Amino acid sequence: MSIVAKAIAQSDQANRFLSSAELTKLQDFFNNGTVRISAAQKLAANQQKIVDEGSKRFWAQCPNTPSNSGNPQKTALCQRDQGWYIRLVSYCVLAGNSKPLEDIGLDGMRDMYVSLGVPLANLKLAMKCVKEVAMGVLSSEEGALAAPYFDQLIRAF
């Protein structure tokens, strides 16, 4: 649920108008709308670059991993997941909250990787590398909006 929908739903449930604090929060959300859209566009346009460079950085630090084993299917699956997470981060930036990440059930994703034998420490490091590359693509203002969602992913693993 977007910040707008959430504020309206909470206000309506309480049978009241939005408070001045809620309106100020919404004004801030609307004021940085152009930055959020720009960040989402850059993440989308640079997704492959972010995944490719993030993978290279990860493999430089952790060369013996299933995604770098020479098995192109494992590499493709790992990079597909990284791209998927970048897309989810862009959704969070647009929504102004982490609901898109929460909806996928990060705990369930972590459990899935464990059941597949993917070392969580590797996944955490890979996502740190993806975040580093993404921050280089985004302006500082855009990065400030996206970074918390990358951090949430990293903490989840």
C-alpha positions, 0 to 999 in steps of 0.5 A: 500500500502506498503512503497515500493509500495508507494515510487515507485508510488510517484517517478514514478508519478513525473517521477523521480528516488527515492531520497536519502531520499526515498532510505534511508527510504527503506533501513531502512524498509528492515533492520528491515524486520526480526524484522517485520516478527518476530513480525507478527509471534509472534502476530499470534502464540499468538493471543489466549493468547493475547485475553484471557489475554487481556479479563481477564484484561479488565473484572477485570477493567470493570466486567459489560460489554456485553462481560462478561455477561455470554452470550457465544455468546457475549463473542465469538463475542467480542474476535473474533473482538479482534483477528481480530484487532491483525491480522490487526496490524500484517498486518500493521507491515509487510506493514510498514504503517497503510493502512490495518487499514485505509482500513477497515474504522475505523470510520465505525467500530466505528459507527457499535459498537455505533449502536450495543450499545457497549460502546466505552469507554469499547472497548478502554479499552479492546484494551488497555488491548490487547495491554499490553498483546501483548507488553509482548509477543513481544521484545522491538524492535518488540513492537516499530513497533506494538505499534503505530498501537495498539495506532491508534486503541485505539484512533479510539475508 
